[in-house]
Structure formats: C-alpha cells, structure tokens
C-alpha cells in the first residue's frame, strides 16, 4: 500500500474545495437567472403605465363621436326651434279656384301658418269662400329656399250643402314656394270617390 505524502494530500483537498465552491457559484447563478426571467414582462405586452394612460385618451376620443351621433339623431327627429323660422307677419290669405266637385273661386283673409327650415310647412284651418270652407296643409321635407318642390298636400272642402270632400296625404304634388307664400294645383280622387280639382295659393301671415 502506497502512502500519500502530505503534500499530495493537501493538493487533493484544495482541488476538492475549489470544485465545491464552483458548483455552489453555478447553482446561485442559475437561481438568479430564473428570478430575472420570471420578473420580465412577456414580449409585446404594453407597460401597465401605458395602458392606464391609454384609457382616458380612449374615453376622450369617444366623447365627440357620441356628441355627433346625438346631434344627428336630433336632426333626424325633425326641425328644431333654432333651425326654423316663421314666415309672414302680416294678415294671411287664401285664394282658390275649384272646378270639381263644385265650381267656386275667390279669396279670403285667414291666418296662414308658415314654417321654413330643414322642412317647409304651411297650413290654414278655415278659409271660407262663398260659404264653402277650405282647410289645407303643405309639407316639403327637404327645403332649400324658395322654388319648386314635390309636396305632400292635404285639402278638405266642406260645401255649404254639407257635402265634405277630403284629399289627405297626397304626395309629390308640384308646389311653388315664395318668400311670401306659395301655390299648388291638385287633381285627385277624394272621399266618396269625388274628384277634387283645384288651384290654391296662400300668403303667409297671422
């Protein structure tokens, strides 16, 4: 049996200690790397601060869009007070010439309400000419100022004899609108199968 010299024994112990120290250092290094990987955010994920800042910006961007949508909805519902104006402040009047179902012509002073804006409307509730009473309304949905338009017309004639002829909601009747009033001619079948053939003009006013 060979006896190891003290010098060789000391060298062997030193190498063993060095290897153990290297192994411990490697283990600690790997543990440190794992901690860094766990703390790192996933690739492509935005920082939390950026996401928080983006939320108010998105809410702010939605505000004007919602306001525009609300404005469009209001316009679709009809003409608002700020977008319309009454026409004719003087005395109103209606003039007409009727050939059917009765022959009558003349004019009558009567209030005629006129409203102009995104739409045009005119109406009179009672115009009496030679004891015959007339009621009419005119509606033009897309109004752009004085001119010729296809209109929705309603006319009721109450004759002195008691006979009533109504033509209601007849569309695409040519109407001419001026700054003071307007006119139209209608030839349509009304209640009771009677034909209403008439030309009517009006001056806006109260």
C-alpha positions in Angstrom: 0.0 0.0 0.0 1.4 3.4 -1.1 1.2 6.1 1.5 0.2 9.6 0.1 2.6 12.3 1.0 1.3 15.2 3.0 1.9 17.5 0.0 -0.2 15.4 -2.4 -3.0 15.1 0.3 -3.1 18.9 0.7 -3.3 19.4 -3.0 -6.2 17.0 -3.4 -8.2 18.6 -0.6 -7.6 22.0 -2.2 -8.9 20.9 -5.6 -12.0 19.3 -4.0 -12.8 22.5 -2.1 -12.3 24.5 -5.3 -14.8 22.3 -7.2 -17.4 22.5 -4.5 -17.1 26.3 -4.5 -17.5 26.4 -8.3 -20.6 24.2 -8.1 -22.2 26.4 -5.5 -21.4 29.5 -7.5 -23.0 27.9 -10.6 -26.2 27.0 -8.7 -26.5 30.5 -7.3 -26.1 32.0 -10.8 -28.8 29.8 -12.3 -31.2 30.7 -9.5 -30.5 34.4 -10.2 -31.2 34.0 -13.9 -34.5 32.2 -13.2 -35.6 35.2 -11.0 -34.9 37.7 -13.8 -36.9 35.7 -16.3 -39.9 35.5 -14.0 -39.9 39.2 -13.4 -39.5 40.2 -17.1 -42.8 41.0 -18.9 -43.9 39.0 -21.9 -42.6 40.1 -25.3 -45.1 42.5 -26.9 -47.1 43.3 -23.7 -47.5 47.1 -23.2 -46.3 48.5 -19.9 -49.0 49.0 -17.2 -48.5 52.8 -17.2 -49.1 53.0 -21.0 -52.3 51.0 -20.7 -53.5 53.3 -17.9 -52.7 56.4 -19.9 -54.5 55.0 -23.0 -57.8 54.6 -21.1 -58.5 58.3 -20.6 -57.5 59.0 -24.2 -60.0 56.4 -25.5 -62.8 57.9 -23.3 -61.9 61.4 -24.5 -62.0 60.2 -28.2 -65.4 58.7 -27.7 -66.9 61.9 -26.4 -67.0 63.9 -29.7 -68.3 60.9 -31.5 -71.2 60.5 -29.1 -72.0 64.2 -29.4 -72.1 64.0 -33.2 -74.3 60.9 -33.0 -76.7 62.7 -30.6 -76.8 65.8 -33.0 -77.6 63.5 -36.0 -80.3 61.8 -34.0 -81.8 65.2 -33.1 -81.8 66.4 -36.8 -83.4 63.2 -37.9 -86.3 63.7 -35.5 -87.4 67.0 -37.1 -86.7 70.7 -37.3 -85.7 72.3 -34.0 -86.7 75.8 -33.0 -83.2 77.1 -33.7 -83.3 75.7 -37.3 -86.7 77.0 -38.3 -88.4 80.4 -38.6 -92.0 81.6 -39.1 -92.8 83.4 -42.3 -95.2 86.3 -42.8 -96.1 88.6 -40.0 -98.9 90.4 -41.8 -102.5 89.3 -42.4 -102.6 85.9 -44.2 -105.0 85.0 -47.1 -106.0 82.1 -49.3 -107.1 82.3 -52.9 -108.6 79.4 -54.8 -110.3 78.3 -58.0 -112.2 75.0 -57.9 -113.9 73.2 -60.8 -114.8 69.9 -59.0 -116.8 68.7 -57.1 -118.2 72.3 -57.1 -117.4 75.4 -59.1 -116.2 78.2 -56.8 -113.4 80.8 -56.9 -112.4 83.7 -54.8 -110.1 84.7 -51.9 -110.5 85.1 -48.1 -108.4 86.7 -45.4 -107.4 84.0 -43.0 -104.4 83.2 -40.8 -101.9 81.0 -42.6 -99.1 79.5 -40.5 -95.8 79.0 -42.4 -92.6 77.5 -41.1 -89.3 77.3 -43.0 -86.2 75.4 -42.0 -84.9 72.0 -42.9 -88.6 71.4 -43.9 -91.3 73.8 -45.1 -94.9 73.7 -43.7 -97.9 75.9 -44.4 -101.5 75.4 -43.2 -104.8 77.2 -42.8 -107.7 75.7 -40.8 -110.6 77.6 -42.2 -110.9 79.7 -45.4 -114.5 80.5 -46.3 -115.2 81.4 -49.9 -118.8 81.9 -51.0 -120.0 79.8 -47.9 -117.7 76.9 -48.8 -115.0 76.2 -46.3 -111.5 75.0 -47.2 -108.7 73.6 -45.0 -105.3 72.8 -46.4 -101.7 71.8 -45.4 -98.5 71.6 -47.4 -95.3 69.8 -46.3 -91.9 69.8 -48.0 -89.4 67.6 -46.2 -86.2 68.8 -47.9 -86.5 72.5 -48.1 -83.7 74.6 -49.6 -85.3 78.0 -50.0 -87.9 79.4 -52.5 -88.5 77.3 -55.6 -90.5 74.4 -56.9 -90.8 71.2 -54.9 -92.8 67.9 -54.8 -95.0 68.4 -51.7 -97.3 66.4 -49.5 -100.8 68.0 -49.7 -104.0 67.6 -47.7 -107.2 69.5 -48.6 -110.7 69.4 -47.2 -113.7 71.1 -48.8 -116.8 71.5 -46.8 -119.6 72.7 -49.1 -122.4 74.9 -47.9 -124.7 71.9 -48.8 -122.9 69.8 -46.1 -121.0 67.6 -48.6 -117.4 67.0 -47.4 -114.6 66.0 -49.8 -111.1 65.3 -48.4 -107.9 64.5 -50.2 -105.4 63.6 -47.5 -101.6 63.0 -47.6 -101.3 63.1 -51.4 -97.6 63.1 -52.2 -95.5 64.6 -55.0 -97.9 67.4 -55.8 -95.9 70.2 -57.5 -95.8 73.3 -55.3 -94.2 76.6 -55.8 -92.8 78.3 -52.7 -92.0 82.0 -52.5 -90.7 84.2 -49.6 -94.3 85.4 -49.0 -96.3 82.2 -49.6 -96.9 79.6 -52.3 -99.3 77.8 -54.6 -100.3 74.3 -55.9 -102.7 72.6 -58.2 -104.3 69.3 -57.2 -106.5 66.9 -59.3 -107.1 63.8 -57.2 -109.9 61.5 -56.0 -111.1 62.2 -52.5 -113.6 60.8 -50.1 -116.8 59.4 -51.6 -115.0 58.9 -55.0 -115.4 62.6 -55.7 -112.6 64.4 -57.7 -111.1 67.5 -56.2 -109.8 69.7 -58.9 -108.5 73.0 -57.5 -105.7 75.6 -57.6 -104.9 77.1 -54.3 -102.5 79.9 -53.3 -101.7 81.4 -50.0 -99.9 84.3 -48.3 -98.3 83.6 -45.0 -99.4 85.6 -42.0 -101.4 85.7 -38.8 
